[in-house]
Amino acid sequence: MSEIKAKRTAKNSVFLDLFQNKSYLLKLYQALHPEDLTVTEDSLTDVTIENVLTDNLYNDLGFIVNNKLMILIEAQSTWTMNILVRVFLYLAQSYHEYFQRTSQNYYKSKKVKMPKPELYIIFTGNKGRKPDKISLSKEFFKGADIDIEVRAKVIYESSKDDIINQYIIFCKVLNEQTNLHGMTRTAVTETIRICKDRNVLSEYLLDREKEVVTIMMSLFDEEQIMKSFIKSERYEAAQDKVKEKAILMLNKGKISLDEIQIFFPELSYEEIEEVKAEVIQLA
């Protein structure tokens, strides 16, 4: 069966930009399977899919080699076992798209052919006492014998000099520089300079420095927009609660319309008018 490459989103992260390159993808596979000396770049089929159930940008990578479906999910420096849910959804979507690409119909009687899954999580924070392997049954169902199971190996920073470890170090340097300089171009250019000096992803960074700067600045902009949105949503939710309290006190006769500003100074003029209009409408 012929393989068809999955569609790519126009906007990438450094993680995806790095491993879209077949030479780096091969190095990644060799880091996971150093015993396999026969694989070439032509053996690798990139099947990274678009985001499952969301438009947000996640660092999820999939490729097929020697009838193995390799899925790598990046976890940022904040650790959560919910990453297993992401792995589970990504695996299901990957198989769904695989059957479509290979023209296999799982509603017919003929048994479909499936590549064997290998699931990995790359954690860019500190390991601490976190486990090397995690499973859905253990973390969410107290080890019960459930009808589905997802197990994933977790990769942390190590003493190895392979491309996975170099990527993790790159992320840690970036975190250090954003803590020093904020989400700025300076943080990005300093990260690139430091990593090139340390021979961390140096070939990639020398070749695609401008693209990396553009990618990171775009992601910074998105993160700032998201933070502003969340802050706005929280503010509006808090103000709604204040307005509800003001309406309740007015309806119970605890305060008058003229006293709203005195008891609820956090409400703006427009919000006070909204409260008055609602109380009058309910009267």
Backbone as CSV, one residue per row, in Angstrom:
resi,resn,N_x,N_y,N_z,CA_x,CA_y,CA_z,C_x,C_y,C_z
1,MET,0.844,-1.195,0.000,0.000,0.000,0.000,0.876,1.241,0.000
2,SER,0.525,2.173,-0.858,1.327,3.389,-0.929,0.952,4.340,0.191
3,GLU,1.947,5.004,0.755,1.712,5.965,1.815,1.543,7.355,1.227
4,ILE,0.655,8.134,1.809,0.472,9.526,1.411,0.802,10.382,2.607
5,LYS,1.631,11.373,2.417,2.025,12.225,3.534,0.828,13.006,4.053
6,ALA,0.763,13.149,5.362,-0.325,13.905,5.974,-0.164,15.384,5.676
7,LYS,-1.286,16.089,5.676,-1.247,17.529,5.452,-0.569,18.221,6.621
8,ARG,0.058,19.350,6.346,0.778,20.085,7.382,0.080,21.414,7.648
9,THR,0.071,21.823,8.881,-0.405,23.168,9.191,0.675,24.154,8.795
10,ALA,0.232,25.356,8.439,1.188,26.368,7.976,2.070,26.847,9.120
11,LYS,1.532,26.809,10.316,2.250,27.364,11.460,2.862,26.237,12.283
12,ASN,4.155,26.276,12.463,4.851,25.221,13.184,5.470,25.735,14.477
13,SER,5.858,24.800,15.309,6.711,25.102,16.450,8.132,24.709,16.055
14,VAL,9.103,25.020,16.904,10.480,24.593,16.644,10.541,23.068,16.622
15,PHE,9.806,22.422,17.518,9.761,20.964,17.588,9.376,20.356,16.234
16,LEU,8.295,20.860,15.634,7.843,20.326,14.359,8.739,20.773,13.213
17,ASP,9.196,22.014,13.271,10.077,22.510,12.212,11.367,21.694,12.162
18,LEU,11.892,21.358,13.321,13.126,20.574,13.399,12.936,19.193,12.777
19,PHE,11.867,18.506,13.179,11.717,17.112,12.766,10.943,16.922,11.462
20,GLN,10.523,18.029,10.840,10.037,17.933,9.469,11.188,17.587,8.535
21,ASN,12.378,17.959,8.942,13.573,17.650,8.158,13.899,16.166,8.334
22,LYS,13.929,15.447,7.232,14.112,13.994,7.292,15.434,13.603,7.956
23,SER,16.480,14.407,7.780,17.770,14.035,8.375,17.690,14.093,9.894
24,TYR,16.979,15.072,10.433,16.825,15.172,11.884,15.824,14.135,12.397
25,LEU,14.804,13.842,11.584,13.838,12.807,11.968,14.524,11.449,12.051
26,LEU,15.449,11.202,11.139,16.216,9.956,11.177,17.061,9.891,12.444
27,LYS,17.677,11.016,12.813,18.473,11.048,14.047,17.594,10.789,15.271
28,LEU,16.377,11.299,15.231,15.449,11.052,16.337,15.146,9.560,16.445
29,TYR,14.827,8.943,15.312,14.534,7.504,15.330,15.741,6.712,15.818
30,GLN,16.923,7.073,15.355,18.137,6.359,15.757,18.420,6.523,17.250
31,ALA,18.016,7.669,17.816,18.170,7.854,19.259,17.262,6.899,20.031
32,LEU,16.082,6.603,19.464,15.140,5.686,20.108,15.455,4.234,19.809
33,HIS,16.033,3.974,18.627,16.355,2.605,18.215,17.775,2.534,17.662
34,PRO,18.764,2.679,18.523,20.158,2.634,18.041,20.553,1.281,17.462
35,GLU,19.778,0.247,17.784,20.098,-1.097,17.284,19.712,-1.265,15.812
36,ASP,18.841,-0.400,15.306,18.360,-0.517,13.929,19.309,0.249,13.004
37,LEU,20.159,-0.460,12.306,21.181,0.157,11.461,20.777,0.202,9.991
38,THR,19.587,-0.261,9.676,19.173,-0.362,8.271,18.290,0.796,7.808
39,VAL,17.746,1.552,8.737,16.788,2.600,8.376,17.484,3.769,7.693
40,THR,16.850,4.279,6.644,17.332,5.463,5.935,16.247,6.533,5.969
41,GLU,16.569,7.703,5.465,15.573,8.780,5.408,14.369,8.362,4.580
42,ASP,14.600,7.602,3.539,13.493,7.157,2.676,12.573,6.171,3.371
43,SER,13.047,5.577,4.471,12.216,4.613,5.215,11.169,5.315,6.073
44,LEU,11.328,6.615,6.281,10.486,7.352,7.213,9.326,8.037,6.482
45,THR,8.137,7.868,7.010,6.962,8.555,6.485,6.370,9.435,7.570
46,ASP,6.394,10.726,7.349,5.855,11.675,8.327,4.330,11.636,8.270
47,VAL,3.693,11.302,9.394,2.225,11.257,9.445,1.704,12.149,10.569
48,THR,2.461,13.203,10.876,2.004,14.160,11.887,0.643,14.699,11.473
49,ILE,-0.304,14.704,12.403,-1.668,15.121,12.073,-1.951,16.508,12.621
50,GLU,-3.014,17.099,12.097,-3.453,18.371,12.633,-4.049,18.128,14.012
51,ASN,-4.167,19.186,14.781,-4.549,19.053,16.189,-5.895,18.377,16.372
52,VAL,-5.958,17.507,17.371,-7.172,16.759,17.666,-8.089,17.590,18.558
53,LEU,-9.301,17.846,18.104,-10.350,18.514,18.890,-10.051,19.963,19.249
54,THR,-9.017,20.542,18.720,-8.672,21.917,19.110,-7.868,22.589,18.022
55,ASP,-7.889,23.920,18.018,-7.088,24.676,17.055,-5.763,25.120,17.653
56,ASN,-5.547,24.813,18.920,-4.304,25.244,19.556,-3.119,24.486,18.993
57,LEU,-1.946,25.113,19.065,-0.739,24.492,18.531,-0.101,23.602,19.587
58,TYR,-0.019,22.335,19.313,0.645,21.416,20.220,1.828,20.783,19.509
59,ASN,2.815,20.381,20.249,4.003,19.760,19.671,3.835,18.250,19.649
60,ASP,3.068,17.784,18.690,2.790,16.366,18.546,3.341,15.901,17.203
61,LEU,4.087,14.811,17.229,4.781,14.337,16.037,4.479,12.863,15.812
62,GLY,4.219,12.491,14.565,3.988,11.094,14.239,4.710,10.715,12.958
63,PHE,5.288,9.517,12.947,5.879,9.011,11.711,5.868,7.491,11.732
64,ILE,5.913,6.916,10.527,5.883,5.463,10.375,7.213,4.996,9.813
65,VAL,7.750,3.919,10.403,8.986,3.319,9.921,8.961,1.830,10.259
66,ASN,9.264,1.002,9.275,9.317,-0.460,9.489,8.076,-0.987,10.211
67,ASN,6.911,-0.575,9.731,5.624,-0.992,10.299,5.469,-0.625,11.772
68,LYS,6.145,0.433,12.191,5.963,0.975,13.541,5.390,2.383,13.414
69,LEU,4.352,2.659,14.187,3.790,4.002,14.255,4.396,4.688,15.472
70,MET,5.294,5.629,15.222,6.006,6.325,16.296,5.294,7.646,16.594
71,ILE,4.865,7.819,17.827,4.196,9.050,18.224,4.964,9.676,19.384
72,LEU,5.328,10.930,19.209,6.033,11.677,20.251,5.224,12.915,20.594
73,ILE,4.898,13.049,21.863,4.126,14.185,22.362,5.033,14.991,23.276
74,GLU,5.161,16.282,23.010,5.993,17.096,23.902,5.157,17.633,25.047
75,ALA,5.663,17.466,26.254,5.056,18.078,27.434,5.947,19.237,27.848
76,GLN,5.359,20.410,27.993,6.146,21.561,28.419,6.545,21.381,29.878
77,SER,7.147,22.408,30.464,7.758,22.263,31.787,6.752,22.014,32.915
78,THR,5.442,22.237,32.645,4.421,21.925,33.650,3.938,20.503,33.429
79,TRP,4.132,19.653,34.439,3.810,18.234,34.304,2.357,17.967,34.648
80,THR,1.691,17.159,33.827,0.333,16.722,34.126,0.109,15.342,33.516
81,MET,-0.587,14.481,34.243,-0.905,13.162,33.720,-1.955,13.231,32.611
82,ASN,-2.586,14.387,32.446,-3.532,14.549,31.343,-2.858,14.368,29.986
83,ILE,-1.537,14.378,29.969,-0.802,14.140,28.736,-1.176,12.779,28.145
84,LEU,-1.542,11.826,29.012,-1.962,10.500,28.538,-3.242,10.580,27.714
85,VAL,-4.118,11.502,28.062,-5.344,11.687,27.284,-4.991,12.212,25.898
86,ARG,-4.047,13.144,25.838,-3.578,13.636,24.550,-2.994,12.505,23.710
87,VAL,-2.193,11.643,24.342,-1.598,10.508,23.640,-2.692,9.589,23.095
88,PHE,-3.681,9.308,23.935,-4.775,8.415,23.550,-5.542,8.961,22.348
89,LEU,-5.912,10.242,22.409,-6.655,10.862,21.311,-5.812,10.930,20.043
90,TYR,-4.530,11.230,20.214,-3.644,11.338,19.062,-3.470,9.976,18.389
91,LEU,-3.352,8.939,19.199,-3.194,7.590,18.656,-4.436,7.184,17.869
92,ALA,-5.621,7.432,18.435,-6.868,7.070,17.757,-7.004,7.823,16.434
93,GLN,-6.706,9.120,16.446,-6.795,9.911,15.231,-5.756,9.466,14.202
94,SER,-4.574,9.090,14.669,-3.515,8.635,13.764,-3.935,7.370,13.026
95,TYR,-4.528,6.418,13.758,-4.994,5.190,13.118,-6.138,5.480,12.142
96,HIS,-7.041,6.375,12.535,-8.156,6.736,11.658,-7.631,7.284,10.328
97,GLU,-6.670,8.195,10.401,-6.119,8.775,9.179,-5.282,7.755,8.407
98,TYR,-4.628,6.857,9.143,-3.832,5.818,8.481,-4.730,4.919,7.624
99,PHE,-5.878,4.506,8.160,-6.797,3.656,7.403,-7.329,4.382,6.169
100,GLN,-7.559,5.690,6.307,-8.016,6.463,5.150,-6.932,6.539,4.082
101,ARG,-5.692,6.813,4.515,-4.599,6.955,3.548,-4.304,5.654,2.823
102,THR,-4.466,4.543,3.511,-4.141,3.240,2.920,-5.374,2.539,2.352
103,SER,-6.505,3.267,2.294,-7.747,2.758,1.689,-8.207,1.445,2.330
104,GLN,-8.140,1.395,3.658,-8.611,0.218,4.385,-9.939,0.547,5.059
105,ASN,-10.871,-0.375,4.966,-12.206,-0.164,5.516,-12.406,-1.084,6.715
106,TYR,-12.463,-0.504,7.928,-12.597,-1.331,9.125,-14.038,-1.750,9.393
107,TYR,-14.980,-1.416,8.477,-16.357,-1.898,8.607,-16.564,-3.204,7.844
108,LYS,-15.571,-3.575,7.014,-15.686,-4.810,6.254,-15.079,-5.978,7.032
109,SER,-15.289,-7.169,6.521,-14.857,-8.378,7.243,-13.346,-8.600,7.185
110,LYS,-12.708,-8.111,6.137,-11.270,-8.310,6.012,-10.522,-7.556,7.104
111,LYS,-9.642,-8.261,7.799,-8.907,-7.640,8.898,-7.939,-6.579,8.356
112,VAL,-7.964,-5.397,8.950,-7.088,-4.315,8.490,-5.668,-4.571,9.000
113,LYS,-4.714,-3.940,8.351,-3.319,-4.000,8.788,-2.985,-2.713,9.529
114,MET,-2.345,-2.870,10.671,-2.032,-1.714,11.524,-0.552,-1.698,11.883
115,PRO,0.090,-0.552,11.806,1.466,-0.470,12.306,1.474,-0.535,13.828
116,LYS,2.513,-1.137,14.372,2.644,-1.288,15.819,2.951,0.071,16.460
117,PRO,2.194,0.466,17.491,2.418,1.784,18.091,3.586,1.812,19.075
118,GLU,4.331,2.895,19.039,5.323,3.209,20.072,5.052,4.629,20.520
119,LEU,4.803,4.798,21.811,4.350,6.084,22.333,5.399,6.679,23.279
120,TYR,5.746,7.932,23.024,6.767,8.604,23.825,6.275,10.001,24.213
121,ILE,6.703,10.419,25.377,6.456,11.792,25.839,7.807,12.433,26.107
122,ILE,8.054,13.572,25.501,9.289,14.318,25.746,8.967,15.423,26.735
123,PHE,9.523,15.321,27.942,9.261,16.324,28.982,10.444,17.278,29.070
124,THR,10.182,18.560,28.862,11.266,19.540,28.806,11.546,20.210,30.146
125,GLY,10.829,19.788,31.195,11.115,20.305,32.536,12.070,19.376,33.273
126,ASN,12.175,19.563,34.573,13.056,18.730,35.386,12.365,17.428,35.775
127,LYS,13.115,16.340,35.779,12.521,15.041,36.054,12.040,14.922,37.490
128,GLY,12.889,15.284,38.442,12.510,15.093,39.839,12.223,13.628,40.102
129,ARG,11.053,13.331,40.664,10.673,11.947,40.969,9.612,11.416,40.003
130,LYS,9.535,12.020,38.843,8.542,11.604,37.856,8.929,10.246,37.264
131,PRO,7.939,9.456,36.845,8.213,8.087,36.372,8.783,8.063,34.954
132,ASP,9.420,6.933,34.617,9.945,6.736,33.263,8.872,6.193,32.324
133,LYS,7.844,5.567,32.905,6.731,5.056,32.114,5.427,5.407,32.818
134,ILE,4.418,5.727,32.035,3.105,6.036,32.616,2.038,5.269,31.846
135,SER,0.932,4.961,32.531,-0.138,4.217,31.867,-1.495,4.776,32.270
136,LEU,-2.430,4.655,31.333,-3.783,5.168,31.550,-4.471,4.436,32.702
137,SER,-4.356,3.111,32.735,-5.041,2.335,33.768,-4.528,2.686,35.159
138,LYS,-3.215,2.850,35.280,-2.622,3.138,36.587,-2.982,4.536,37.069
139,GLU,-2.878,5.510,36.179,-3.037,6.906,36.596,-4.490,7.334,36.749
140,PHE,-5.391,6.735,35.959,-6.774,7.199,35.976,-7.753,6.176,36.560
141,PHE,-7.332,4.898,36.647,-8.258,3.869,37.118,-7.642,2.991,38.204
142,LYS,-6.636,3.536,38.899,-6.018,2.865,40.042,-5.501,1.461,39.700
143,GLY,-5.008,1.290,38.481,-4.431,0.014,38.080,-5.432,-1.057,37.736
144,ALA,-6.701,-0.680,37.623,-7.737,-1.666,37.319,-7.535,-2.247,35.918
145,ASP,-8.055,-3.454,35.726,-7.982,-4.116,34.427,-9.097,-3.546,33.550
146,ILE,-8.773,-2.489,32.778,-9.791,-1.813,31.972,-9.726,-2.305,30.527
147,ASP,-10.742,-1.951,29.758,-10.858,-2.470,28.395,-9.981,-1.731,27.388
148,ILE,-9.399,-0.630,27.766,-8.430,0.054,26.914,-7.194,0.361,27.755
149,GLU,-6.069,0.471,27.083,-4.844,0.795,27.801,-3.946,1.644,26.898
150,VAL,-3.286,2.609,27.506,-2.296,3.425,26.812,-1.077,3.514,27.717
151,ARG,0.064,3.091,27.208,1.316,3.186,27.961,2.306,4.013,27.156
152,ALA,3.025,4.894,27.822,3.988,5.747,27.123,5.283,5.839,27.920
153,LYS,6.385,5.877,27.200,7.697,6.100,27.820,7.933,7.602,27.899
154,VAL,8.493,8.059,29.018,8.769,9.484,29.197,10.268,9.725,29.054
155,ILE,10.625,10.697,28.232,12.027,11.018,27.983,12.358,12.346,28.651
156,TYR,13.394,12.336,29.491,13.834,13.530,30.202,15.247,13.908,29.730
157,GLU,15.732,15.039,30.221,17.116,15.411,29.934,18.048,14.344,30.512
158,SER,19.083,14.026,29.768,20.033,13.008,30.208,21.441,13.443,29.817
159,SER,22.376,12.539,29.980,23.764,12.828,29.611,24.039,12.496,28.143
160,LYS,23.047,11.981,27.456,23.229,11.609,26.057,23.410,12.854,25.183
161,ASP,24.068,12.661,24.049,24.288,13.765,23.124,23.447,13.585,21.859
162,ASP,22.293,12.919,21.996,21.458,12.709,20.815,20.559,13.919,20.579
163,ILE,19.832,13.906,19.476,19.065,15.079,19.065,17.883,15.349,19.993
164,ILE,17.339,14.298,20.615,16.226,14.505,21.552,16.715,15.280,22.767
165,ASN,17.839,14.851,23.317,18.375,15.535,24.489,18.787,16.967,24.154
166,GLN,19.312,17.177,22.960,19.675,18.525,22.545,18.441,19.422,22.453
167,TYR,17.338,18.850,21.972,16.101,19.634,21.911,15.622,20.016,23.310
168,ILE,15.693,19.081,24.244,15.285,19.367,25.624,16.153,20.483,26.209
169,ILE,17.466,20.415,25.973,18.377,21.459,26.466,18.026,22.805,25.832
170,PHE,17.724,22.804,24.532,17.303,24.033,23.847,16.103,24.659,24.559
171,CYS,15.109,23.827,24.899,13.907,24.317,25.586,14.243,24.907,26.955
172,LYS,15.161,24.263,27.672,15.531,24.746,29.001,16.290,26.072,28.906
173,VAL,17.159,26.187,27.913,17.871,27.458,27.712,16.856,28.557,27.367
174,LEU,15.893,28.224,26.524,14.859,29.206,26.168,14.077,29.650,27.397
175,ASN,13.723,28.707,28.270,13.001,29.065,29.500,13.845,29.995,30.372
176,GLU,15.136,29.691,30.474,16.032,30.541,31.266,16.093,31.960,30.698
177,GLN,16.181,32.053,29.378,16.310,33.357,28.742,15.006,34.161,28.776
178,THR,13.864,33.479,28.695,12.595,34.210,28.805,12.368,34.680,30.241
179,ASN,12.886,33.927,31.209,12.812,34.392,32.598,13.653,35.650,32.798
180,LEU,14.771,35.738,32.062,15.657,36.910,32.169,15.154,38.093,31.350
181,HIS,14.690,37.832,30.135,14.388,38.910,29.188,12.917,39.016,28.811
182,GLY,12.080,38.133,29.366,10.682,38.138,28.965,10.517,37.511,27.596
183,MET,9.293,37.557,27.076,9.025,36.988,25.749,9.433,37.990,24.681
184,THR,10.719,38.111,24.474,11.273,39.120,23.573,12.216,38.482,22.555
185,ARG,12.526,39.261,21.532,13.487,38.809,20.526,14.853,38.552,21.163
186,THR,15.191,39.354,22.177,16.471,39.161,22.873,16.556,37.766,23.475
187,ALA,15.455,37.313,24.095,15.429,35.970,24.688,15.676,34.903,23.625
188,VAL,15.075,35.081,22.451,15.230,34.113,21.366,16.651,34.128,20.815
189,THR,17.172,35.319,20.515,18.517,35.398,19.921,19.584,34.934,20.905
190,GLU,19.390,35.208,22.197,20.333,34.725,23.203,20.279,33.203,23.321
191,THR,19.070,32.640,23.238,18.923,31.182,23.264,19.684,30.551,22.105
192,ILE,19.523,31.113,20.929,20.209,30.586,19.744,21.722,30.715,19.892
193,ARG,22.174,31.861,20.383,23.621,32.079,20.561,24.203,31.077,21.550
194,ILE,23.548,30.920,22.695,24.039,30.015,23.741,24.074,28.577,23.231
195,CYS,23.015,28.160,22.544,22.939,26.780,22.057,23.995,26.518,20.979
196,LYS,24.237,27.476,20.108,25.287,27.292,19.102,26.652,27.187,19.773
197,ASP,26.869,28.005,20.808,28.138,27.951,21.546,28.323,26.601,22.233
198,ARG,27.234,26.011,22.697,27.292,24.726,23.404,27.172,23.530,22.453
199,ASN,27.072,23.816,21.150,26.894,22.766,20.147,25.601,21.994,20.373
200,VAL,24.554,22.731,20.727,23.216,22.168,20.929,22.351,22.554,19.729
201,LEU,21.956,21.579,18.936,21.204,21.813,17.695,21.909,22.837,16.807
202,SER,23.221,22.879,16.877,23.981,23.932,16.194,23.789,23.904,14.685
203,GLU,23.782,22.715,14.090,23.605,22.619,12.636,22.247,23.176,12.217
204,TYR,21.211,22.778,12.937,19.853,23.255,12.656,19.746,24.760,12.847
205,LEU,20.308,25.267,13.934,20.197,26.693,14.241,21.017,27.543,13.274
206,LEU,22.151,27.041,12.842,22.943,27.767,11.850,22.203,27.848,10.523
207,ASP,21.511,26.777,10.195,20.826,26.701,8.906,19.505,27.460,8.897
208,ARG,18.816,27.501,10.043,17.453,28.072,10.062,17.263,29.106,11.171
209,GLU,18.286,29.881,11.436,18.200,30.861,12.528,17.056,31.846,12.316
210,LYS,16.938,32.392,11.114,15.875,33.374,10.865,14.495,32.749,11.060
211,GLU,14.332,31.511,10.578,13.039,30.835,10.720,12.719,30.561,12.187
212,VAL,13.733,30.184,12.968,13.513,29.913,14.393,13.084,31.180,15.118
213,VAL,13.720,32.302,14.811,13.346,33.579,15.423,11.896,33.906,15.075
214,THR,11.528,33.737,13.811,10.158,34.027,13.374,9.150,33.130,14.075
215,ILE,9.472,31.833,14.163,8.584,30.879,14.836,8.377,31.265,16.292
216,MET,9.482,31.542,16.994,9.379,31.838,18.420,8.646,33.147,18.675
217,MET,8.892,34.168,17.865,8.203,35.447,18.062,6.710,35.290,17.800
218,SER,6.362,34.459,16.813,4.953,34.201,16.528,4.284,33.489,17.699
219,LEU,4.986,32.504,18.281,4.430,31.781,19.430,4.321,32.686,20.647
220,PHE,5.298,33.582,20.826,5.230,34.547,21.925,3.994,35.420,21.778
221,ASP,3.766,35.886,20.555,2.598,36.736,20.305,1.311,35.991,20.634
222,GLU,1.235,34.719,20.218,0.045,33.918,20.498,-0.154,33.720,21.994
223,GLU,0.942,33.477,22.716,0.841,33.256,24.156,0.390,34.521,24.867
224,GLN,0.898,35.663,24.418,0.493,36.933,25.029,-0.986,37.196,24.771
225,ILE,-1.442,36.908,23.540,-2.854,37.091,23.213,-3.721,36.186,24.070
226,MET,-3.265,34.921,24.242,-4.028,33.974,25.047,-4.082,34.408,26.512
227,LYS,-2.952,34.900,27.031,-2.940,35.374,28.412,-3.882,36.566,28.596
228,SER,-3.878,37.469,27.618,-4.762,38.633,27.681,-6.224,38.194,27.633
229,PHE,-6.504,37.196,26.792,-7.866,36.683,26.673,-8.320,36.056,27.992
230,ILE,-7.453,35.216,28.584,-7.792,34.556,29.851,-7.999,35.588,30.952
231,LYS,-7.107,36.591,30.987,-7.239,37.661,31.988,-8.563,38.397,31.814
232,SER,-8.921,38.675,30.569,-10.176,39.360,30.274,-11.373,38.516,30.687
233,GLU,-11.306,37.214,30.376,-12.399,36.317,30.741,-12.579,36.243,32.252
234,ARG,-11.462,36.162,32.986,-11.528,36.095,34.446,-12.088,37.387,35.020
235,TYR,-11.680,38.524,34.435,-12.169,39.816,34.911,-13.684,39.907,34.705
236,GLU,-14.137,39.516,33.522,-15.564,39.597,33.231,-16.364,38.668,34.151
237,ALA,-15.817,37.483,34.426,-16.506,36.544,35.313,-16.608,37.119,36.726
238,ALA,-15.532,37.766,37.192,-15.528,38.378,38.527,-16.524,39.530,38.592
239,GLN,-16.557,40.347,37.536,-17.491,41.476,37.511,-18.933,40.989,37.468
240,ASP,-19.191,39.903,36.772,-20.548,39.347,36.724,-21.008,38.926,38.113
241,LYS,-20.085,38.357,38.900,-20.437,37.948,40.262,-20.754,39.162,41.135
242,VAL,-19.986,40.237,40.954,-20.231,41.471,41.713,-21.600,42.041,41.344
243,LYS,-21.912,42.050,40.046,-23.211,42.568,39.606,-24.361,41.727,40.166
244,GLU,-24.169,40.388,40.183,-25.205,39.505,40.746,-25.441,39.803,42.221
245,LYS,-24.340,40.068,42.938,-24.462,40.394,44.367,-25.179,41.720,44.561
246,ALA,-24.871,42.714,43.731,-25.520,44.019,43.822,-27.015,43.900,43.553
247,ILE,-27.380,43.112,42.532,-28.795,42.917,42.199,-29.524,42.228,43.344
248,LEU,-28.870,41.239,43.958,-29.475,40.519,45.081,-29.743,41.463,46.249
249,MET,-28.767,42.304,46.573,-28.928,43.243,47.694,-29.999,44.279,47.399
250,LEU,-30.084,44.720,46.154,-31.123,45.677,45.764,-32.504,45.046,45.874
251,ASN,-32.643,43.818,45.401,-33.944,43.142,45.439,-34.401,42.860,46.863
252,LYS,-33.439,42.681,47.775,-33.788,42.438,49.179,-33.926,43.731,49.971
253,GLY,-33.726,44.845,49.301,-33.874,46.138,49.955,-32.734,46.502,50.877
254,LYS,-31.598,45.838,50.743,-30.448,46.120,51.604,-29.782,47.449,51.233
255,ILE,-29.824,47.805,49.960,-29.261,49.080,49.494,-30.224,49.684,48.473
256,SER,-30.030,50.968,48.213,-30.842,51.648,47.208,-30.042,51.769,45.914
257,LEU,-30.724,52.179,44.834,-30.045,52.361,43.558,-28.925,53.391,43.663
258,ASP,-29.145,54.417,44.467,-28.137,55.479,44.616,-26.906,55.020,45.399
259,GLU,-27.022,53.891,46.113,-25.919,53.421,46.956,-25.046,52.346,46.283
260,ILE,-25.355,52.019,45.031,-24.584,50.960,44.343,-23.105,51.322,44.282
261,GLN,-22.799,52.558,43.905,-21.406,52.986,43.771,-20.673,52.939,45.108
262,ILE,-21.393,53.210,46.198,-20.777,53.224,47.531,-20.387,51.809,47.956
263,PHE,-21.312,50.861,47.762,-21.072,49.485,48.225,-20.297,48.632,47.215
264,PHE,-20.323,49.056,45.955,-19.641,48.284,44.898,-18.799,49.219,44.025
265,PRO,-17.732,49.792,44.603,-16.899,50.751,43.854,-16.151,50.122,42.674
266,GLU,-16.045,48.794,42.658,-15.337,48.137,41.549,-16.142,48.115,40.256
267,LEU,-17.435,48.459,40.343,-18.264,48.494,39.141,-18.094,49.823,38.412
268,SER,-17.981,49.730,37.085,-17.889,50.946,36.271,-19.266,51.591,36.127
269,TYR,-19.294,52.793,35.558,-20.566,53.491,35.348,-21.488,52.643,34.476
270,GLU,-20.929,52.065,33.392,-21.731,51.250,32.473,-22.284,50.010,33.180
271,GLU,-21.468,49.397,34.052,-21.923,48.203,34.765,-23.008,48.544,35.787
272,ILE,-22.891,49.697,36.431,-23.932,50.139,37.370,-25.245,50.369,36.632
273,GLU,-25.167,50.965,35.440,-26.369,51.184,34.638,-27.004,49.855,34.234
274,GLU,-26.173,48.850,33.964,-26.689,47.519,33.627,-27.439,46.926,34.822
275,VAL,-26.865,47.092,36.019,-27.503,46.588,37.240,-28.846,47.283,37.448
276,LYS,-28.861,48.602,37.322,-30.104,49.362,37.500,-31.164,48.906,36.508
277,ALA,-30.764,48.731,35.253,-31.722,48.344,34.212,-32.318,46.972,34.517
278,GLU,-31.510,46.061,35.001,-32.008,44.722,35.302,-32.935,44.725,36.502
279,VAL,-32.597,45.525,37.525,-33.449,45.601,38.721,-34.788,46.219,38.365
280,ILE,-34.766,47.279,37.568,-36.018,47.939,37.151,-36.868,46.993,36.331
281,GLN,-36.209,46.204,35.462,-36.934,45.252,34.614,-37.588,44.151,35.448
282,LEU,-36.924,43.751,36.532,-37.464,42.689,37.390,-38.541,43.186,38.345
283,ALA,-38.546,44.495,38.548,-39.491,45.076,39.525,-40.939,44.939,39.054
